Amino acid sequence: MIAGGRRPADVVANAVRVMRIATGEEPDDPEDAPPPSPAALLGKLSGAARAKALTSEQRREIARKGAAKRGEKN
């Protein structure tokens, strides 16, 4: 097992990860990885804040729209 994380279950994704480690694009050791950017941290927080601020009717309407869009694809 790779230190600090699980290997991707997909063979191709694992091959890409190994290639990135070999070329230096991705650190092999997660302790060497750069910290997440402030924007990434805010993105996590803003989604939770939005979900908390929505009323049940607003959530239902968003879900209805999403289901309709998914239905259009078929």
Backbone atoms as SQL, in Angstrom:
CREATE TABLE atoms (id INTEGER PRIMARY KEY, chain TEXT, resi INTEGER, resn TEXT, atom TEXT, x REAL, y REAL, z REAL);
INSERT INTO atoms VALUES
  (1, 'A', 1, 'MET', 'N', 0.841, -1.178, 0.000),
  (2, 'A', 1, 'MET', 'CA', 0.000, 0.000, 0.000),
  (3, 'A', 1, 'MET', 'C', 0.885, 1.240, 0.000),
  (4, 'A', 2, 'ILE', 'N', 0.478, 2.247, -0.724),
  (5, 'A', 2, 'ILE', 'CA', 1.224, 3.498, -0.808),
  (6, 'A', 2, 'ILE', 'C', 1.074, 4.247, 0.512),
  (7, 'A', 3, 'ALA', 'N', 2.161, 4.777, 1.019),
  (8, 'A', 3, 'ALA', 'CA', 2.127, 5.482, 2.298),
  (9, 'A', 3, 'ALA', 'C', 1.177, 6.665, 2.220),
  (10, 'A', 4, 'GLY', 'N', 0.271, 6.744, 3.182),
  (11, 'A', 4, 'GLY', 'CA', -0.611, 7.892, 3.289),
  (12, 'A', 4, 'GLY', 'C', -1.826, 7.860, 2.397),
  (13, 'A', 5, 'GLY', 'N', -2.030, 6.830, 1.614),
  (14, 'A', 5, 'GLY', 'CA', -3.207, 6.812, 0.762),
  (15, 'A', 5, 'GLY', 'C', -3.405, 5.473, 0.106),
  (16, 'A', 6, 'ARG', 'N', -4.584, 5.315, -0.423),
  (17, 'A', 6, 'ARG', 'CA', -4.901, 4.065, -1.097),
  (18, 'A', 6, 'ARG', 'C', -4.537, 4.165, -2.566),
  (19, 'A', 7, 'ARG', 'N', -4.256, 3.042, -3.156),
  (20, 'A', 7, 'ARG', 'CA', -4.000, 2.993, -4.592),
  (21, 'A', 7, 'ARG', 'C', -5.321, 3.066, -5.327),
  (22, 'A', 8, 'PRO', 'N', -5.332, 3.687, -6.483),
  (23, 'A', 8, 'PRO', 'CA', -6.564, 3.684, -7.271),
  (24, 'A', 8, 'PRO', 'C', -6.920, 2.248, -7.665),
  (25, 'A', 9, 'ALA', 'N', -8.204, 1.931, -7.629),
  (26, 'A', 9, 'ALA', 'CA', -8.660, 0.584, -7.976),
  (27, 'A', 9, 'ALA', 'C', -8.543, 0.347, -9.478),
  (28, 'A', 10, 'ASP', 'N', -8.659, 1.416, -10.250),
  (29, 'A', 10, 'ASP', 'CA', -8.580, 1.318, -11.700),
  (30, 'A', 10, 'ASP', 'C', -7.114, 1.153, -12.122),
  (31, 'A', 11, 'VAL', 'N', -6.859, 0.207, -13.000),
  (32, 'A', 11, 'VAL', 'CA', -5.490, -0.078, -13.446),
  (33, 'A', 11, 'VAL', 'C', -4.892, 1.132, -14.170),
  (34, 'A', 12, 'VAL', 'N', -5.687, 1.774, -15.007),
  (35, 'A', 12, 'VAL', 'CA', -5.186, 2.922, -15.770),
  (36, 'A', 12, 'VAL', 'C', -4.883, 4.089, -14.827),
  (37, 'A', 13, 'ALA', 'N', -5.771, 4.342, -13.872),
  (38, 'A', 13, 'ALA', 'CA', -5.542, 5.423, -12.916),
  (39, 'A', 13, 'ALA', 'C', -4.286, 5.156, -12.098),
  (40, 'A', 14, 'ASN', 'N', -4.058, 3.907, -11.741),
  (41, 'A', 14, 'ASN', 'CA', -2.853, 3.559, -10.999),
  (42, 'A', 14, 'ASN', 'C', -1.611, 3.789, -11.857),
  (43, 'A', 15, 'ALA', 'N', -1.686, 3.428, -13.143),
  (44, 'A', 15, 'ALA', 'CA', -0.555, 3.635, -14.049),
  (45, 'A', 15, 'ALA', 'C', -0.244, 5.126, -14.187),
  (46, 'A', 16, 'VAL', 'N', -1.280, 5.940, -14.280),
  (47, 'A', 16, 'VAL', 'CA', -1.084, 7.392, -14.388),
  (48, 'A', 16, 'VAL', 'C', -0.443, 7.923, -13.113),
  (49, 'A', 17, 'ARG', 'N', -0.882, 7.426, -11.962),
  (50, 'A', 17, 'ARG', 'CA', -0.296, 7.872, -10.689),
  (51, 'A', 17, 'ARG', 'C', 1.180, 7.504, -10.619),
  (52, 'A', 18, 'VAL', 'N', 1.519, 6.293, -11.005),
  (53, 'A', 18, 'VAL', 'CA', 2.921, 5.851, -10.996),
  (54, 'A', 18, 'VAL', 'C', 3.744, 6.719, -11.937),
  (55, 'A', 19, 'MET', 'N', 3.189, 7.043, -13.120),
  (56, 'A', 19, 'MET', 'CA', 3.900, 7.887, -14.086),
  (57, 'A', 19, 'MET', 'C', 4.140, 9.282, -13.509),
  (58, 'A', 20, 'ARG', 'N', 3.126, 9.833, -12.840),
  (59, 'A', 20, 'ARG', 'CA', 3.283, 11.169, -12.247),
  (60, 'A', 20, 'ARG', 'C', 4.321, 11.168, -11.136),
  (61, 'A', 21, 'ILE', 'N', 4.362, 10.108, -10.362),
  (62, 'A', 21, 'ILE', 'CA', 5.377, 10.009, -9.307),
  (63, 'A', 21, 'ILE', 'C', 6.755, 9.900, -9.939),
  (64, 'A', 22, 'ALA', 'N', 6.874, 9.101, -11.001),
  (65, 'A', 22, 'ALA', 'CA', 8.167, 8.896, -11.664),
  (66, 'A', 22, 'ALA', 'C', 8.691, 10.174, -12.303),
  (67, 'A', 23, 'THR', 'N', 7.782, 11.020, -12.823),
  (68, 'A', 23, 'THR', 'CA', 8.207, 12.256, -13.483),
  (69, 'A', 23, 'THR', 'C', 8.315, 13.427, -12.514),
  (70, 'A', 24, 'GLY', 'N', 7.954, 13.199, -11.249),
  (71, 'A', 24, 'GLY', 'CA', 8.075, 14.257, -10.251),
  (72, 'A', 24, 'GLY', 'C', 6.888, 15.191, -10.188),
  (73, 'A', 25, 'GLU', 'N', 5.820, 14.910, -10.929),
  (74, 'A', 25, 'GLU', 'CA', 4.635, 15.769, -10.887),
  (75, 'A', 25, 'GLU', 'C', 3.861, 15.596, -9.586),
  (76, 'A', 26, 'GLU', 'N', 3.971, 14.418, -8.988),
  (77, 'A', 26, 'GLU', 'CA', 3.236, 14.108, -7.774),
  (78, 'A', 26, 'GLU', 'C', 4.218, 13.504, -6.779),
  (79, 'A', 27, 'PRO', 'N', 4.188, 13.969, -5.529),
  (80, 'A', 27, 'PRO', 'CA', 5.121, 13.404, -4.552),
  (81, 'A', 27, 'PRO', 'C', 4.717, 11.983, -4.176),
  (82, 'A', 28, 'ASP', 'N', 5.706, 11.148, -3.949),
  (83, 'A', 28, 'ASP', 'CA', 5.453, 9.768, -3.542),
  (84, 'A', 28, 'ASP', 'C', 5.011, 9.726, -2.085),
  (85, 'A', 29, 'ASP', 'N', 5.565, 10.603, -1.293),
  (86, 'A', 29, 'ASP', 'CA', 5.259, 10.657, 0.126),
  (87, 'A', 29, 'ASP', 'C', 4.270, 11.805, 0.366),
  (88, 'A', 30, 'PRO', 'N', 3.092, 11.550, 0.933),
  (89, 'A', 30, 'PRO', 'CA', 2.111, 12.618, 1.134),
  (90, 'A', 30, 'PRO', 'C', 2.601, 13.727, 2.049),
  (91, 'A', 31, 'GLU', 'N', 3.594, 13.452, 2.886),
  (92, 'A', 31, 'GLU', 'CA', 4.142, 14.493, 3.751),
  (93, 'A', 31, 'GLU', 'C', 4.888, 15.547, 2.935),
  (94, 'A', 32, 'ASP', 'N', 5.367, 15.162, 1.728),
  (95, 'A', 32, 'ASP', 'CA', 6.051, 16.106, 0.854),
  (96, 'A', 32, 'ASP', 'C', 5.081, 16.898, -0.008),
  (97, 'A', 33, 'ALA', 'N', 3.820, 16.532, 0.004),
  (98, 'A', 33, 'ALA', 'CA', 2.819, 17.191, -0.836),
  (99, 'A', 33, 'ALA', 'C', 2.593, 18.617, -0.338),
  (100, 'A', 34, 'PRO', 'N', 2.353, 19.543, -1.267),
  (101, 'A', 34, 'PRO', 'CA', 2.072, 20.917, -0.846),
  (102, 'A', 34, 'PRO', 'C', 0.722, 20.975, -0.147),
  (103, 'A', 35, 'PRO', 'N', 0.553, 21.924, 0.765),
  (104, 'A', 35, 'PRO', 'CA', -0.744, 22.040, 1.451),
  (105, 'A', 35, 'PRO', 'C', -1.820, 22.482, 0.465),
  (106, 'A', 36, 'PRO', 'N', -3.076, 22.177, 0.728),
  (107, 'A', 36, 'PRO', 'CA', -4.138, 22.596, -0.179),
  (108, 'A', 36, 'PRO', 'C', -4.225, 24.121, -0.229),
  (109, 'A', 37, 'SER', 'N', -4.621, 24.629, -1.375),
  (110, 'A', 37, 'SER', 'CA', -4.717, 26.076, -1.536),
  (111, 'A', 37, 'SER', 'C', -5.888, 26.621, -0.726),
  (112, 'A', 38, 'PRO', 'N', -5.844, 27.907, -0.382),
  (113, 'A', 38, 'PRO', 'CA', -6.967, 28.502, 0.350),
  (114, 'A', 38, 'PRO', 'C', -8.270, 28.410, -0.440),
  (115, 'A', 39, 'ALA', 'N', -8.183, 28.496, -1.760),
  (116, 'A', 39, 'ALA', 'CA', -9.392, 28.406, -2.577),
  (117, 'A', 39, 'ALA', 'C', -10.020, 27.023, -2.460),
  (118, 'A', 40, 'ALA', 'N', -9.201, 25.987, -2.398),
  (119, 'A', 40, 'ALA', 'CA', -9.718, 24.633, -2.256),
  (120, 'A', 40, 'ALA', 'C', -10.413, 24.461, -0.912),
  (121, 'A', 41, 'LEU', 'N', -9.838, 25.038, 0.116),
  (122, 'A', 41, 'LEU', 'CA', -10.451, 24.947, 1.432),
  (123, 'A', 41, 'LEU', 'C', -11.765, 25.711, 1.487),
  (124, 'A', 42, 'LEU', 'N', -11.808, 26.877, 0.860),
  (125, 'A', 42, 'LEU', 'CA', -13.040, 27.662, 0.834),
  (126, 'A', 42, 'LEU', 'C', -14.124, 26.956, 0.026),
  (127, 'A', 43, 'GLY', 'N', -13.720, 26.260, -1.023),
  (128, 'A', 43, 'GLY', 'CA', -14.694, 25.537, -1.837),
  (129, 'A', 43, 'GLY', 'C', -15.413, 24.481, -1.021),
  (130, 'A', 44, 'LYS', 'N', -14.686, 23.795, -0.172),
  (131, 'A', 44, 'LYS', 'CA', -15.298, 22.797, 0.703),
  (132, 'A', 44, 'LYS', 'C', -16.282, 23.459, 1.665),
  (133, 'A', 45, 'LEU', 'N', -15.876, 24.586, 2.213),
  (134, 'A', 45, 'LEU', 'CA', -16.716, 25.265, 3.188),
  (135, 'A', 45, 'LEU', 'C', -17.949, 25.883, 2.550),
  (136, 'A', 46, 'SER', 'N', -17.796, 26.447, 1.353),
  (137, 'A', 46, 'SER', 'CA', -18.920, 27.140, 0.737),
  (138, 'A', 46, 'SER', 'C', -20.022, 26.164, 0.342),
  (139, 'A', 47, 'GLY', 'N', -19.660, 24.955, -0.080),
  (140, 'A', 47, 'GLY', 'CA', -20.677, 23.965, -0.423),
  (141, 'A', 47, 'GLY', 'C', -21.488, 23.566, 0.795),
  (142, 'A', 48, 'ALA', 'N', -20.808, 23.388, 1.913),
  (143, 'A', 48, 'ALA', 'CA', -21.503, 23.020, 3.149),
  (144, 'A', 48, 'ALA', 'C', -22.382, 24.169, 3.629),
  (145, 'A', 49, 'ALA', 'N', -21.877, 25.394, 3.509),
  (146, 'A', 49, 'ALA', 'CA', -22.651, 26.552, 3.934),
  (147, 'A', 49, 'ALA', 'C', -23.894, 26.722, 3.064),
  (148, 'A', 50, 'ARG', 'N', -23.742, 26.485, 1.773),
  (149, 'A', 50, 'ARG', 'CA', -24.893, 26.600, 0.866),
  (150, 'A', 50, 'ARG', 'C', -25.941, 25.550, 1.215),
  (151, 'A', 51, 'ALA', 'N', -25.507, 24.326, 1.439),
  (152, 'A', 51, 'ALA', 'CA', -26.443, 23.257, 1.774),
  (153, 'A', 51, 'ALA', 'C', -27.179, 23.570, 3.076),
  (154, 'A', 52, 'LYS', 'N', -26.478, 24.149, 4.013),
  (155, 'A', 52, 'LYS', 'CA', -27.084, 24.478, 5.302),
  (156, 'A', 52, 'LYS', 'C', -28.100, 25.623, 5.165),
  (157, 'A', 53, 'ALA', 'N', -27.840, 26.536, 4.229),
  (158, 'A', 53, 'ALA', 'CA', -28.691, 27.705, 4.073),
  (159, 'A', 53, 'ALA', 'C', -29.947, 27.434, 3.249),
  (160, 'A', 54, 'LEU', 'N', -29.967, 26.357, 2.469),
  (161, 'A', 54, 'LEU', 'CA', -31.119, 26.068, 1.609),
  (162, 'A', 54, 'LEU', 'C', -32.297, 25.537, 2.421),
  (163, 'A', 55, 'THR', 'N', -33.486, 25.934, 1.998),
  (164, 'A', 55, 'THR', 'CA', -34.685, 25.368, 2.617),
  (165, 'A', 55, 'THR', 'C', -34.969, 24.028, 1.966),
  (166, 'A', 56, 'SER', 'N', -35.837, 23.242, 2.570),
  (167, 'A', 56, 'SER', 'CA', -36.159, 21.933, 1.999),
  (168, 'A', 56, 'SER', 'C', -36.819, 22.089, 0.625),
  (169, 'A', 57, 'GLU', 'N', -37.613, 23.133, 0.429),
  (170, 'A', 57, 'GLU', 'CA', -38.245, 23.362, -0.881),
  (171, 'A', 57, 'GLU', 'C', -37.188, 23.705, -1.936),
  (172, 'A', 58, 'GLN', 'N', -36.202, 24.504, -1.573),
  (173, 'A', 58, 'GLN', 'CA', -35.127, 24.831, -2.516),
  (174, 'A', 58, 'GLN', 'C', -34.325, 23.582, -2.879),
  (175, 'A', 59, 'ARG', 'N', -34.035, 22.736, -1.890),
  (176, 'A', 59, 'ARG', 'CA', -33.317, 21.487, -2.170),
  (177, 'A', 59, 'ARG', 'C', -34.134, 20.593, -3.089),
  (178, 'A', 60, 'ARG', 'N', -35.450, 20.520, -2.857),
  (179, 'A', 60, 'ARG', 'CA', -36.316, 19.703, -3.718),
  (180, 'A', 60, 'ARG', 'C', -36.311, 20.223, -5.149),
  (181, 'A', 61, 'GLU', 'N', -36.362, 21.536, -5.312),
  (182, 'A', 61, 'GLU', 'CA', -36.364, 22.129, -6.657),
  (183, 'A', 61, 'GLU', 'C', -35.046, 21.855, -7.374),
  (184, 'A', 62, 'ILE', 'N', -33.934, 21.965, -6.667),
  (185, 'A', 62, 'ILE', 'CA', -32.626, 21.666, -7.260),
  (186, 'A', 62, 'ILE', 'C', -32.570, 20.197, -7.667),
  (187, 'A', 63, 'ALA', 'N', -33.061, 19.325, -6.809),
  (188, 'A', 63, 'ALA', 'CA', -33.075, 17.889, -7.119),
  (189, 'A', 63, 'ALA', 'C', -33.977, 17.604, -8.314),
  (190, 'A', 64, 'ARG', 'N', -35.118, 18.276, -8.384),
  (191, 'A', 64, 'ARG', 'CA', -36.048, 18.099, -9.510),
  (192, 'A', 64, 'ARG', 'C', -35.386, 18.491, -10.829),
  (193, 'A', 65, 'LYS', 'N', -34.696, 19.633, -10.814),
  (194, 'A', 65, 'LYS', 'CA', -34.006, 20.102, -12.025),
  (195, 'A', 65, 'LYS', 'C', -32.911, 19.120, -12.440),
  (196, 'A', 66, 'GLY', 'N', -32.166, 18.624, -11.464),
  (197, 'A', 66, 'GLY', 'CA', -31.104, 17.667, -11.756),
  (198, 'A', 66, 'GLY', 'C', -31.646, 16.378, -12.342),
  (199, 'A', 67, 'ALA', 'N', -32.750, 15.888, -11.775),
  (200, 'A', 67, 'ALA', 'CA', -33.365, 14.657, -12.286),
  (201, 'A', 67, 'ALA', 'C', -33.871, 14.868, -13.710),
  (202, 'A', 68, 'ALA', 'N', -34.430, 16.041, -13.980),
  (203, 'A', 68, 'ALA', 'CA', -34.935, 16.326, -15.329),
  (204, 'A', 68, 'ALA', 'C', -33.790, 16.371, -16.327),
  (205, 'A', 69, 'LYS', 'N', -32.686, 16.969, -15.952),
  (206, 'A', 69, 'LYS', 'CA', -31.515, 17.023, -16.849),
  (207, 'A', 69, 'LYS', 'C', -30.962, 15.633, -17.109),
  (208, 'A', 70, 'ARG', 'N', -30.869, 14.816, -16.066),
  (209, 'A', 70, 'ARG', 'CA', -30.383, 13.454, -16.256),
  (210, 'A', 70, 'ARG', 'C', -31.329, 12.662, -17.145),
  (211, 'A', 71, 'GLY', 'N', -32.617, 12.911, -17.017),
  (212, 'A', 71, 'GLY', 'CA', -33.616, 12.225, -17.843),
  (213, 'A', 71, 'GLY', 'C', -33.513, 12.615, -19.315),
  (214, 'A', 72, 'GLU', 'N', -33.096, 13.850, -19.590),
  (215, 'A', 72, 'GLU', 'CA', -32.962, 14.333, -20.978),
  (216, 'A', 72, 'GLU', 'C', -31.869, 13.573, -21.726),
  (217, 'A', 73, 'LYS', 'N', -30.858, 13.124, -21.021),
  (218, 'A', 73, 'LYS', 'CA', -29.720, 12.470, -21.668),
  (219, 'A', 73, 'LYS', 'C', -30.104, 11.123, -22.278),
  (220, 'A', 74, 'ASN', 'N', -31.110, 10.465, -21.705),
  (221, 'A', 74, 'ASN', 'CA', -31.514, 9.146, -22.200),
  (222, 'A', 74, 'ASN', 'C', -32.411, 9.321, -23.331);
